[in-house]
Amino acid sequence: MPLRALLIMTFCNVVWALNVVVSKIAIADLATPPLFYALLRSVIVAMVLVPLLRPLPAKLWQVLVIGLAISGGSFALLFMGLETASPSAAGVVSLTGAPMTVLFAMAGDNQMETSTGLLLVFLSAVVGALGSVFVKRLEIPSIRLQAWAAVASVAVLIPLTAAMETGQVAALSNAPWELAACLIFAAIVVSVGAHTAYYRLLQEHDANLVVPLTLLTPILTIVFGAWLTGDAIGERLVIGGAIALAGVAIIVLRPSETFTRRFLVRPRF
């Protein structure tokens, strides 16, 4: 992996970890409905990248579906999960995204208690992992993919937030500048910046080389959660996170078909 790619992935890891914390603040502290927050984020991305919607890409429906998975779909589930889950716990659960991306590609203290929020974070990781695998099959620049992903997300999230949520206007009026700052970070820095760079690397390199570099994100999420939102880092969280990270690292770093043979079959002399 070139040094340039390693530097890009370091940037992406820091941005993604901060995004979890920033999103928690927007949803929990600023009382922004999560689907509405995901919608506003997608609207900003679509407005910034609207010139890139032309010409229409080949296999438009695939671009829209995959774009929804890596954008509004996974983000909406994550934001819904953050209503009740802490950033640190969400970071540990999101570890599942790395091995699932690799496996899908090969196939073609109380914070860690099971909760609806953490289940939604897990589903977010599943949806995002599936979308990441199929990104390699799209013949479209990653920045244009973000544009169409935003369009697909807006189309889906408008009726969902209208039907399932209340308090959208109040969220905009209560803390408009704080919410705007969160949205600009989520839309411009995370989606247009980090996500575009990451999916470009996925298109240029094998997923098995790129995905392991994302394992830094959950660790940084726990650190930023403790620092910025005061998450309690108890013994159970640390032990659970360490076990999860070790297991994920084994799965991601040793994904070849010879894995079981190498470790379970004694060599012949």
Beta strands, then each sheet from edge to edge (+ up, - down):
end
